[in-house]
Amino acid sequence: MKRPSPHIRLQLKFPLIILAGLLVAAFLLPDRVWNTMLVGFGGMFLAAWLWVRTLAKGLHGSRQLRFGWVSVGDRLEENFSLRNESWLPALWVEILDESNVPGYSTAVVRSVAAGETDHWRNAAICERRGQFHLGPWAIRSSDPFGLFSLTIEYPVVDEVIIHPPIYGRLPIPLPAGRSNGRVRASQRAPQATLNAASVRPYHATDPQRWIHWPTTARRDELFVREFDLDAAGDIWLLLDMQAAVQLGQGREGTEEQAVLLAASLAARALRQNRAVGLAGYGRVPQVVSTGRGQGQRWRILRVLALVQADGDTNLSLALRDLGQIARRGTAAVIITPNSGAAWLPDLAALAQKGIESHVILLDRPSFGGAGHSLALQETIHQLGCNASIIQRNEIGQPLLEQQRRGFWEFRVTGTGKVVTVRNPLLETD
């Protein structure tokens, strides 16, 4: 990468005025005093300029994001380094940064000796989900007299998406739905299911109860059964992002609680090899078609990181739209703080189309609003749909920061070496 061009400018103009006055006095009033002062001030300016010029050629800065993805509550970390290849020390170097990550500041002043490199790590806990940027940034230094300033700008901007956290345990079951026809799963199940698909050679880690004895006897070699994943219907997550029905602010508001629930339920469903889709009706509707796998997880998390409860679409319209895109046999999880009854006919219409629904009601009284969640839950049950009530702070504490990040670090005694290993408890049900 091409090195950014350094910018040198004069900081203090008053000494320059004095130098000009001494130069005029030396010509008009020749005297040893003026000549001595002129040489002294001129030498100081020349030394300051050469100092800064030397640093401009030898001072380099770099930064690197330590983890490529983070969630709310995780630690955002960057590694910084300043390298001074010149033969003069950088007495002070200030970091100027235009990053906009909430709660994250890189403002620091360092010193770097001649021919040395200074390394440090900057970190902060992610406070809010969303799309932010790291950079552009610059380093600024000066000469010992403070006459000239040196600025080296780095225009590189890195996008940072802070995802909502994922809770490993939720008191909410996923609706099963049902598949259309006899559909075999595209992947094999790691555990025994009701659907035996084929046989394969035995591995040392296979349970003996999986051995398929007829094939083993016929081929004179151990073979075990392979199982299809149990077929379950696709699942849609519908977030009610109408601004008029939201309550609370920040982490304890209904908007963040709905996003948190959607992220956690999506992660659980994808781990079960369910095809998951997402519909969020904010000012700009966000719809992610159903899909499986890790790629689908990141697509959903990205949308959930950016969605805002600033829409005008009410829940009735959202349910009608979902009824147009969801297929028969699909399961739907509807997350809403709406305690009204105007949208219940549209919920019943989903059931008539063969879409099994589970409504998660964010309890308005617990969030500081008015409403009767228990009565609404009973009405939903009478329509033949399931409903759960979630109160503020009921979900519990998130997983530990390093558990959510997915890695643990250990320092090996005596060597100083840091070993990073995958956390085996990540997102367990």
One Martini backbone bead per residue (centre of mass of N, CA, C, O) as a GRO file, in nm:
protein
  429
    1MET     BB    1   0.097   0.036   0.021
    2LYS     BB    2   0.074   0.358  -0.001
    3ARG     BB    3   0.222   0.615   0.140
    4PRO     BB    4   0.136   0.869   0.305
    5SER     BB    5   0.139   1.204   0.295
    6PRO     BB    6   0.305   1.446   0.445
    7HIS     BB    7   0.238   1.724   0.678
    8ILE     BB    8   0.384   2.051   0.691
    9ARG     BB    9   0.358   2.302   0.954
   10LEU     BB   10   0.324   2.607   1.094
   11GLN     BB   11   0.245   2.694   1.426
   12LEU     BB   12   0.448   2.938   1.500
   13LYS     BB   13   0.454   3.286   1.409
   14PHE     BB   14   0.607   3.467   1.609
   15PRO     BB   15   0.904   3.371   1.564
   16LEU     BB   16   0.901   3.466   1.265
   17ILE     BB   17   0.876   3.766   1.326
   18ILE     BB   18   1.138   3.788   1.486
   19LEU     BB   19   1.324   3.693   1.260
   20ALA     BB   20   1.255   3.923   1.066
   21GLY     BB   21   1.343   4.153   1.258
   22LEU     BB   22   1.641   4.061   1.284
   23LEU     BB   23   1.707   4.084   0.985
   24VAL     BB   24   1.656   4.387   0.960
   25ALA     BB   25   1.850   4.478   1.190
   26ALA     BB   26   2.113   4.359   1.061
   27PHE     BB   27   2.101   4.562   0.816
   28LEU     BB   28   2.042   4.847   0.958
   29LEU     BB   29   2.186   4.740   1.255
   30PRO     BB   30   2.487   4.667   1.289
   31ASP     BB   31   2.534   4.388   1.522
   32ARG     BB   32   2.620   4.136   1.735
   33VAL     BB   33   2.348   4.091   1.868
   34TRP     BB   34   2.177   4.047   1.612
   35ASN     BB   35   2.349   3.820   1.492
   36THR     BB   36   2.320   3.621   1.727
   37MET     BB   37   2.009   3.605   1.728
   38LEU     BB   38   1.981   3.519   1.431
   39VAL     BB   39   2.136   3.256   1.453
   40GLY     BB   40   1.967   3.129   1.678
   41PHE     BB   41   1.685   3.138   1.541
   42GLY     BB   42   1.768   3.009   1.272
   43GLY     BB   43   1.872   2.744   1.393
   44MET     BB   44   1.605   2.659   1.523
   45PHE     BB   45   1.440   2.642   1.262
   46LEU     BB   46   1.621   2.442   1.114
   47ALA     BB   47   1.610   2.214   1.327
   48ALA     BB   48   1.302   2.181   1.328
   49TRP     BB   49   1.267   2.113   1.028
   50LEU     BB   50   1.460   1.867   1.018
   51TRP     BB   51   1.316   1.700   1.228
   52VAL     BB   52   1.042   1.677   1.082
   53ARG     BB   53   1.154   1.570   0.813
   54THR     BB   54   1.268   1.309   0.930
   55LEU     BB   55   1.000   1.197   1.044
   56ALA     BB   56   0.841   1.191   0.773
   57LYS     BB   57   1.027   0.943   0.662
   58GLY     BB   58   1.016   0.740   0.946
   59LEU     BB   59   0.709   0.756   1.016
   60HIS     BB   60   0.484   0.490   1.127
   61GLY     BB   61   0.145   0.364   1.096
   62SER     BB   62  -0.076   0.113   1.256
   63ARG     BB   63  -0.382  -0.093   1.217
   64GLN     BB   64  -0.571  -0.376   1.378
   65LEU     BB   65  -0.825  -0.583   1.376
   66ARG     BB   66  -0.873  -0.857   1.578
   67PHE     BB   67  -1.189  -0.882   1.523
   68GLY     BB   68  -1.428  -0.922   1.265
   69TRP     BB   69  -1.649  -0.985   1.497
   70VAL     BB   70  -1.927  -0.843   1.687
   71SER     BB   71  -2.098  -0.794   1.993
   72VAL     BB   72  -2.285  -0.712   2.231
   73GLY     BB   73  -2.036  -0.708   2.494
   74ASP     BB   74  -1.797  -0.710   2.342
   75ARG     BB   75  -1.456  -0.685   2.246
   76LEU     BB   76  -1.301  -0.420   2.101
   77GLU     BB   77  -1.000  -0.470   1.905
   78GLU     BB   78  -0.674  -0.307   1.865
   79ASN     BB   79  -0.371  -0.286   1.683
   80PHE     BB   80  -0.093  -0.084   1.748
   81SER     BB   81   0.167   0.104   1.558
   82LEU     BB   82   0.499   0.256   1.593
   83ARG     BB   83   0.747   0.355   1.348
   84ASN     BB   84   1.100   0.454   1.383
   85GLU     BB   85   1.344   0.508   1.117
   86SER     BB   86   1.487   0.725   1.241
   87TRP     BB   87   1.757   0.920   1.417
   88LEU     BB   88   1.507   1.046   1.561
   89PRO     BB   89   1.298   1.126   1.802
   90ALA     BB   90   0.959   1.086   1.907
   91LEU     BB   91   0.839   1.260   2.164
   92TRP     BB   92   0.549   1.291   2.017
   93VAL     BB   93   0.235   1.103   1.950
   94GLU     BB   94  -0.073   1.160   1.797
   95ILE     BB   95  -0.401   1.031   1.790
   96LEU     BB   96  -0.625   1.061   1.510
   97ASP     BB   97  -0.982   0.998   1.521
   98GLU     BB   98  -1.305   0.906   1.327
   99SER     BB   99  -1.447   0.717   1.490
  100ASN     BB  100  -1.806   0.586   1.574
  101VAL     BB  101  -1.785   0.405   1.813
  102PRO     BB  102  -1.941   0.351   2.088
  103GLY     BB  103  -1.708   0.398   2.351
  104TYR     BB  104  -1.466   0.453   2.139
  105SER     BB  105  -1.114   0.529   2.205
  106THR     BB  106  -0.780   0.646   2.061
  107ALA     BB  107  -0.677   0.855   2.244
  108VAL     BB  108  -0.321   0.923   2.220
  109VAL     BB  109   0.016   0.949   2.365
  110ARG     BB  110   0.337   0.893   2.222
  111SER     BB  111   0.672   0.747   2.227
  112VAL     BB  112   0.961   0.724   1.990
  113ALA     BB  113   1.239   0.596   1.934
  114ALA     BB  114   1.507   0.551   1.762
  115GLY     BB  115   1.454   0.260   1.580
  116GLU     BB  116   1.160   0.204   1.693
  117THR     BB  117   0.874   0.017   1.838
  118ASP     BB  118   0.528   0.073   1.913
  119HIS     BB  119   0.303  -0.120   2.113
  120TRP     BB  120  -0.065  -0.147   2.122
  121ARG     BB  121  -0.388  -0.178   2.291
  122ASN     BB  122  -0.729  -0.126   2.196
  123ALA     BB  123  -1.034  -0.107   2.404
  124ALA     BB  124  -1.392  -0.202   2.402
  125ILE     BB  125  -1.722  -0.211   2.479
  126CYS     BB  126  -1.998  -0.298   2.323
  127GLU     BB  127  -2.310  -0.103   2.331
  128ARG     BB  128  -2.410  -0.100   2.016
  129ARG     BB  129  -2.583  -0.167   1.759
  130GLY     BB  130  -2.447  -0.162   1.423
  131GLN     BB  131  -2.308   0.071   1.190
  132PHE     BB  132  -1.959   0.129   1.159
  133HIS     BB  133  -1.637   0.306   1.195
  134LEU     BB  134  -1.284   0.285   1.122
  135GLY     BB  135  -1.209   0.574   1.061
  136PRO     BB  136  -1.019   0.790   0.985
  137TRP     BB  137  -0.661   0.860   1.034
  138ALA     BB  138  -0.390   1.002   1.245
  139ILE     BB  139  -0.063   1.143   1.283
  140ARG     BB  140   0.102   1.357   1.535
  141SER     BB  141   0.380   1.585   1.535
  142SER     BB  142   0.701   1.726   1.658
  143ASP     BB  143   0.915   1.939   1.769
  144PRO     BB  144   1.077   2.050   2.055
  145PHE     BB  145   0.963   2.363   1.995
  146GLY     BB  146   0.679   2.374   1.833
  147LEU     BB  147   0.688   2.494   1.528
  148PHE     BB  148   0.625   2.214   1.394
  149SER     BB  149   0.398   2.006   1.211
  150LEU     BB  150   0.309   1.655   1.184
  151THR     BB  151   0.103   1.493   0.929
  152ILE     BB  152  -0.043   1.158   0.899
  153GLU     BB  153  -0.265   1.020   0.674
  154TYR     BB  154  -0.538   0.765   0.703
  155PRO     BB  155  -0.809   0.682   0.482
  156VAL     BB  156  -0.888   0.427   0.607
  157VAL     BB  157  -1.198   0.230   0.611
  158ASP     BB  158  -1.370   0.032   0.855
  159GLU     BB  159  -1.618  -0.185   0.884
  160VAL     BB  160  -1.862  -0.216   1.158
  161ILE     BB  161  -2.050  -0.491   1.286
  162ILE     BB  162  -2.287  -0.490   1.545
  163HIS     BB  163  -2.426  -0.743   1.698
  164PRO     BB  164  -2.640  -0.915   1.845
  165PRO     BB  165  -2.684  -1.108   2.091
  166ILE     BB  166  -2.659  -1.457   2.200
  167TYR     BB  167  -2.873  -1.686   2.341
  168GLY     BB  168  -2.861  -2.017   2.451
  169ARG     BB  169  -3.120  -1.960   2.642
  170LEU     BB  170  -3.475  -2.015   2.599
  171PRO     BB  171  -3.830  -2.000   2.702
  172ILE     BB  172  -3.868  -2.089   2.379
  173PRO     BB  173  -4.026  -2.253   2.144
  174LEU     BB  174  -4.016  -2.404   1.839
  175PRO     BB  175  -4.187  -2.430   1.576
  176ALA     BB  176  -4.223  -2.692   1.354
  177GLY     BB  177  -4.393  -2.760   1.141
  178ARG     BB  178  -4.395  -2.868   0.784
  179SER     BB  179  -4.335  -3.076   0.534
  180ASN     BB  180  -4.355  -3.128   0.191
  181GLY     BB  181  -4.360  -3.426   0.175
  182ARG     BB  182  -4.089  -3.641   0.090
  183VAL     BB  183  -3.808  -3.508   0.251
  184ARG     BB  184  -3.475  -3.493   0.223
  185ALA     BB  185  -3.205  -3.419   0.368
  186SER     BB  186  -2.892  -3.265   0.281
  187GLN     BB  187  -2.810  -3.379   0.563
  188ARG     BB  188  -2.660  -3.546   0.810
  189ALA     BB  189  -2.702  -3.682   1.110
  190PRO     BB  190  -2.532  -3.702   1.426
  191GLN     BB  191  -2.796  -3.851   1.502
  192ALA     BB  192  -3.046  -4.043   1.577
  193THR     BB  193  -3.326  -4.121   1.380
  194LEU     BB  194  -3.611  -4.221   1.197
  195ASN     BB  195  -3.416  -4.175   0.938
  196ALA     BB  196  -3.289  -4.410   0.730
  197ALA     BB  197  -3.074  -4.380   0.447
  198SER     BB  198  -2.790  -4.538   0.493
  199VAL     BB  199  -2.461  -4.665   0.437
  200ARG     BB  200  -2.138  -4.707   0.609
  201PRO     BB  201  -1.845  -4.711   0.721
  202TYR     BB  202  -1.684  -4.774   1.002
  203HIS     BB  203  -1.613  -4.587   1.294
  204ALA     BB  204  -1.469  -4.543   1.600
  205THR     BB  205  -1.705  -4.322   1.690
  206ASP     BB  206  -1.924  -4.524   1.655
  207PRO     BB  207  -2.192  -4.664   1.755
  208GLN     BB  208  -2.294  -4.994   1.782
  209ARG     BB  209  -2.607  -4.944   1.730
  210TRP     BB  210  -2.549  -4.858   1.414
  211ILE     BB  211  -2.515  -5.128   1.315
  212HIS     BB  212  -2.543  -5.308   1.002
  213TRP     BB  213  -2.571  -5.640   0.987
  214PRO     BB  214  -2.643  -5.729   0.698
  215THR     BB  215  -2.408  -5.575   0.558
  216THR     BB  216  -2.180  -5.692   0.728
  217ALA     BB  217  -2.227  -5.990   0.643
  218ARG     BB  218  -2.207  -5.950   0.330
  219ARG     BB  219  -1.905  -5.781   0.344
  220ASP     BB  220  -1.718  -5.837   0.586
  221GLU     BB  221  -1.796  -5.545   0.719
  222LEU     BB  222  -1.831  -5.263   0.888
  223PHE     BB  223  -2.159  -5.112   0.916
  224VAL     BB  224  -2.350  -4.810   0.913
  225ARG     BB  225  -2.594  -4.595   0.975
  226GLU     BB  226  -2.766  -4.336   0.808
  227PHE     BB  227  -2.911  -4.017   0.888
  228ASP     BB  228  -3.171  -3.822   0.865
  229LEU     BB  229  -3.301  -3.538   0.903
  230ASP     BB  230  -3.554  -3.408   1.043
  231ALA     BB  231  -3.842  -3.294   0.910
  232ALA     BB  232  -3.887  -2.942   0.890
  233GLY     BB  233  -4.004  -2.651   0.872
  234ASP     BB  234  -3.996  -2.353   0.800
  235ILE     BB  235  -3.878  -2.032   0.938
  236TRP     BB  236  -4.027  -1.730   1.055
  237LEU     BB  237  -3.925  -1.395   1.139
  238LEU     BB  238  -4.131  -1.145   1.301
  239LEU     BB  239  -4.094  -0.793   1.320
  240ASP     BB  240  -4.224  -0.532   1.511
  241MET     BB  241  -4.135  -0.192   1.378
  242GLN     BB  242  -4.336  -0.004   1.498
  243ALA     BB  243  -4.308   0.296   1.649
  244ALA     BB  244  -4.589   0.330   1.810
  245VAL     BB  245  -4.537   0.045   1.999
  246GLN     BB  246  -4.300   0.136   2.149
  247LEU     BB  247  -4.076   0.078   2.436
  248GLY     BB  248  -3.837   0.233   2.551
  249GLN     BB  249  -3.475   0.225   2.602
  250GLY     BB  250  -3.251   0.054   2.471
  251ARG     BB  251  -3.196  -0.248   2.622
  252GLU     BB  252  -3.500  -0.204   2.771
  253GLY     BB  253  -3.639  -0.215   2.510
  254THR     BB  254  -3.840  -0.353   2.267
  255GLU     BB  255  -3.646  -0.345   2.032
  256GLU     BB  256  -3.403  -0.502   2.159
  257GLN     BB  257  -3.564  -0.751   2.248
  258ALA     BB  258  -3.653  -0.840   1.966
  259VAL     BB  259  -3.372  -0.872   1.842
  260LEU     BB  260  -3.264  -1.075   2.046
  261LEU     BB  261  -3.471  -1.297   1.994
  262ALA     BB  262  -3.418  -1.334   1.691
  263ALA     BB  263  -3.119  -1.414   1.707
  264SER     BB  264  -3.153  -1.664   1.894
  265LEU     BB  265  -3.364  -1.822   1.725
  266ALA     BB  266  -3.201  -1.839   1.465
  267ALA     BB  267  -2.958  -1.994   1.579
  268ARG     BB  268  -3.114  -2.241   1.672
  269ALA     BB  269  -3.244  -2.323   1.400
  270LEU     BB  270  -2.974  -2.355   1.241
  271ARG     BB  271  -2.860  -2.584   1.425
  272GLN     BB  272  -3.125  -2.762   1.323
  273ASN     BB  273  -3.148  -2.721   1.006
  274ARG     BB  274  -3.316  -2.478   0.956
  275ALA     BB  275  -3.507  -2.275   0.765
  276VAL     BB  276  -3.444  -1.920   0.766
  277GLY     BB  277  -3.636  -1.622   0.812
  278LEU     BB  278  -3.673  -1.254   0.765
  279ALA     BB  279  -3.896  -0.987   0.905
  280GLY     BB  280  -3.861  -0.625   0.891
  281TYR     BB  281  -4.078  -0.328   0.965
  282GLY     BB  282  -3.954  -0.061   0.888
  283ARG     BB  283  -3.892   0.195   0.693
  284VAL     BB  284  -3.710  -0.040   0.581
  285PRO     BB  285  -3.768  -0.324   0.460
  286GLN     BB  286  -3.662  -0.653   0.591
  287VAL     BB  287  -3.580  -0.935   0.377
  288VAL     BB  288  -3.504  -1.282   0.442
  289SER     BB  289  -3.465  -1.553   0.299
  290THR     BB  290  -3.465  -1.867   0.320
  291GLY     BB  291  -3.207  -2.054   0.506
  292ARG     BB  292  -2.887  -2.208   0.546
  293GLY     BB  293  -2.636  -2.172   0.757
  294GLN     BB  294  -2.380  -1.951   0.810
  295GLY     BB  295  -2.458  -1.742   0.598
  296GLN     BB  296  -2.746  -1.693   0.707
  297ARG     BB  297  -2.664  -1.591   0.981
  298TRP     BB  298  -2.514  -1.332   0.879
  299ARG     BB  299  -2.751  -1.207   0.733
  300ILE     BB  300  -2.935  -1.178   0.980
  301LEU     BB  301  -2.741  -1.020   1.168
  302ARG     BB  302  -2.710  -0.775   0.987
  303VAL     BB  303  -3.004  -0.689   0.987
  304LEU     BB  304  -3.029  -0.672   1.302
  305ALA     BB  305  -2.812  -0.445   1.329
  306LEU     BB  306  -2.992  -0.227   1.139
  307VAL     BB  307  -3.256  -0.235   1.253
  308GLN     BB  308  -3.550  -0.020   1.296
  309ALA     BB  309  -3.809   0.135   1.500
  310ASP     BB  310  -3.939   0.340   1.222
  311GLY     BB  311  -4.218   0.248   1.134
  312ASP     BB  312  -4.565   0.228   0.974
  313THR     BB  313  -4.606  -0.071   0.983
  314ASN     BB  314  -4.833  -0.275   1.073
  315LEU     BB  315  -4.909  -0.593   1.178
  316SER     BB  316  -5.123  -0.659   0.969
  317LEU     BB  317  -4.951  -0.604   0.715
  318ALA     BB  318  -4.722  -0.798   0.789
  319LEU     BB  319  -4.897  -1.059   0.790
  320ARG     BB  320  -4.986  -1.040   0.495
  321ASP     BB  321  -4.704  -1.050   0.373
  322LEU     BB  322  -4.625  -1.322   0.495
  323GLY     BB  323  -4.859  -1.481   0.352
  324GLN     BB  324  -4.721  -1.440   0.061
  325ILE     BB  325  -4.418  -1.578   0.128
  326ALA     BB  326  -4.527  -1.811   0.280
  327ARG     BB  327  -4.556  -2.144   0.315
  328ARG     BB  328  -4.690  -2.426   0.348
  329GLY     BB  329  -4.570  -2.540   0.669
  330THR     BB  330  -4.487  -2.296   0.798
  331ALA     BB  331  -4.318  -2.123   1.048
  332ALA     BB  332  -4.407  -1.862   1.293
  333VAL     BB  333  -4.245  -1.578   1.450
  334ILE     BB  334  -4.397  -1.332   1.657
  335ILE     BB  335  -4.270  -1.006   1.742
  336THR     BB  336  -4.447  -0.809   1.996
  337PRO     BB  337  -4.590  -0.502   2.167
  338ASN     BB  338  -4.879  -0.553   2.073
  339SER     BB  339  -5.205  -0.528   2.256
  340GLY     BB  340  -5.390  -0.551   2.042
  341ALA     BB  341  -5.670  -0.683   1.808
  342ALA     BB  342  -5.649  -0.607   1.494
  343TRP     BB  343  -5.440  -0.860   1.409
  344LEU     BB  344  -5.590  -1.137   1.457
  345PRO     BB  345  -5.720  -1.204   1.178
  346ASP     BB  346  -5.438  -1.235   1.038
  347LEU     BB  347  -5.346  -1.470   1.212
  348ALA     BB  348  -5.578  -1.663   1.129
  349ALA     BB  349  -5.503  -1.659   0.825
  350LEU     BB  350  -5.242  -1.819   0.855
  351ALA     BB  351  -5.369  -2.082   0.955
  352GLN     BB  352  -5.543  -2.125   0.693
  353LYS     BB  353  -5.256  -2.151   0.522
  354GLY     BB  354  -5.061  -2.344   0.706
  355ILE     BB  355  -4.943  -2.149   0.942
  356GLU     BB  356  -4.749  -2.177   1.211
  357SER     BB  357  -4.790  -1.996   1.519
  358HIS     BB  358  -4.575  -1.781   1.731
  359VAL     BB  359  -4.629  -1.559   1.995
  360ILE     BB  360  -4.439  -1.276   2.112
  361LEU     BB  361  -4.502  -1.100   2.405
  362LEU     BB  362  -4.435  -0.781   2.502
  363ASP     BB  363  -4.475  -0.663   2.809
  364ARG     BB  364  -4.596  -0.357   2.864
  365PRO     BB  365  -4.600  -0.305   3.172
  366SER     BB  366  -4.289  -0.378   3.211
  367PHE     BB  367  -4.220  -0.124   2.997
  368GLY     BB  368  -4.436   0.119   3.083
  369GLY     BB  369  -4.722   0.030   2.990
  370ALA     BB  370  -5.027  -0.051   2.837
  371GLY     BB  371  -5.203  -0.359   2.914
  372HIS     BB  372  -5.310  -0.720   2.830
  373SER     BB  373  -5.141  -1.004   2.792
  374LEU     BB  374  -5.313  -1.239   2.905
  375ALA     BB  375  -5.567  -1.192   2.734
  376LEU     BB  376  -5.422  -1.214   2.460
  377GLN     BB  377  -5.314  -1.498   2.496
  378GLU     BB  378  -5.589  -1.637   2.519
  379THR     BB  379  -5.694  -1.554   2.240
  380ILE     BB  380  -5.471  -1.695   2.076
  381HIS     BB  381  -5.540  -1.980   2.177
  382GLN     BB  382  -5.832  -1.979   2.054
  383LEU     BB  383  -5.701  -1.967   1.752
  384GLY     BB  384  -5.458  -2.198   1.765
  385CYS     BB  385  -5.219  -2.046   1.903
  386ASN     BB  386  -4.920  -1.957   2.020
  387ALA     BB  387  -4.805  -1.803   2.340
  388SER     BB  388  -4.576  -1.558   2.474
  389ILE     BB  389  -4.435  -1.398   2.765
  390ILE     BB  390  -4.222  -1.106   2.783
  391GLN     BB  391  -4.030  -0.956   3.008
  392ARG     BB  392  -3.843  -0.745   3.150
  393ASN     BB  393  -3.544  -0.914   3.206
  394GLU     BB  394  -3.615  -1.230   3.162
  395ILE     BB  395  -3.390  -1.363   2.990
  396GLY     BB  396  -3.119  -1.253   3.103
  397GLN     BB  397  -2.799  -1.327   3.086
  398PRO     BB  398  -2.547  -1.321   2.900
  399LEU     BB  399  -2.298  -1.439   2.775
  400LEU     BB  400  -1.995  -1.442   2.789
  401GLU     BB  401  -1.784  -1.271   2.606
  402GLN     BB  402  -1.598  -1.518   2.514
  403GLN     BB  403  -1.835  -1.699   2.440
  404ARG     BB  404  -1.958  -1.524   2.216
  405ARG     BB  405  -1.689  -1.508   2.053
  406GLY     BB  406  -1.563  -1.828   2.075
  407PHE     BB  407  -1.307  -1.772   2.270
  408TRP     BB  408  -1.004  -1.872   2.429
  409GLU     BB  409  -0.738  -1.764   2.651
  410PHE     BB  410  -0.388  -1.868   2.695
  411ARG     BB  411  -0.105  -1.852   2.906
  412VAL     BB  412   0.213  -1.969   2.888
  413THR     BB  413   0.418  -2.063   3.114
  414GLY     BB  414   0.743  -1.908   3.049
  415THR     BB  415   0.670  -1.789   2.735
  416GLY     BB  416   0.413  -1.586   2.670
  417LYS     BB  417   0.220  -1.753   2.517
  418VAL     BB  418  -0.074  -1.736   2.314
  419VAL     BB  419  -0.367  -1.937   2.333
  420THR     BB  420  -0.626  -2.021   2.097
  421VAL     BB  421  -0.959  -2.144   2.163
  422ARG     BB  422  -1.236  -2.312   2.132
  423ASN     BB  423  -1.553  -2.287   2.258
  424PRO     BB  424  -1.755  -2.554   2.372
  425LEU     BB  425  -2.009  -2.356   2.491
  426LEU     BB  426  -2.120  -2.241   2.239
  427GLU     BB  427  -2.446  -2.214   2.213
  428THR     BB  428  -2.601  -2.386   2.409
  429ASP     BB  429  -2.906  -2.573   2.494
   0.00000   0.00000   0.00000
